Amino acid sequence: MKKCMLAFRTIIVGLLCAVTLLGLSACAGDDPAGTALDRMLWEMRGFPTQEEILNHLQEKYDEEFVLLDLSSGNRFFQGVAYPKNNPDLVFSLEMKDEDGNSMPVQYMRDDYQARLAEQYILQHIRPLVEREFAASKVDSLRVEIGLFDRGGDFSLPKSFEWTPADGLEALAQRDDTSVQLMIRVSLEAGADLGYQEMTNFVDMLVSSAEIPFSGSVSITQADLETQKLAEWTMTDGELDDIKVEILD
């Protein structure tokens, strides 16, 4: 009995050592998408290989990409990647059906172009925001765009094609995609921002940058604990309503 137990322990220790070595050997390489064991388990579950995903992205967007992460579960199949020539533009991948099963790589959904739209809007609004708050100094400025499949079970749209050359109007006119825009401004010093000032700022920002969809802007200040939040609604391409809230 003791010999059996000893043999069993030896087998378990050997397996653990093998798993550890697999992980260490992969970490020592240039594979950001996970260890060799991660990839083996990933492919054993029937998901597309790393090479298939990268080839699909290259064919779709005509540029090379790098996979940062791959993860799978009972109800999701997700990845994170970025284009080789733009490491700051990190985007998400999604590949599942309504039952959470993996699908062929050609049906993969991603929000790469949403991240492109964020950069596009950021370039247009940065000079406007920095001019508006020149005295308070802008510490950080972020733009976040969420894309959602209208009426679907997916967090990303099934088919989405957009380039900066298309302009924001083309992004807003898609019937199959819901667009949510969030602008976050952080100031180094306090600014005198009441309800009217926030309303005027949103009116200026939306009209000057020609933003065609509804959204919100959040402003925080380093020397104050309050947060200013404004939400605007667009109707038929026109600014319809602005709601301002000041949170203590």
Secondary structure, DSSP 8 states (H G I E B T S, - for coil): -HHHHHHHHHHHHHHHHHHHHHHHHHHTTT-TT--HHHHHHHHHTT---HHHHHHHHHHHHSS-EEEEEEEE-SS-EEEEEEETT-TT--EEEE---TTS----GGG-EE-HHHHHHHHHHHHHHHHHHHHHTTTT-EEEEEEEEEEEETTSS-SS-SS----GGG-HHHHHT-SSEEEEEEEEEEESS-----HHHHHHHHHHHHHHTT--S-EEEEEEETT---EEEEEEEEETTEEEEEEEEEE-
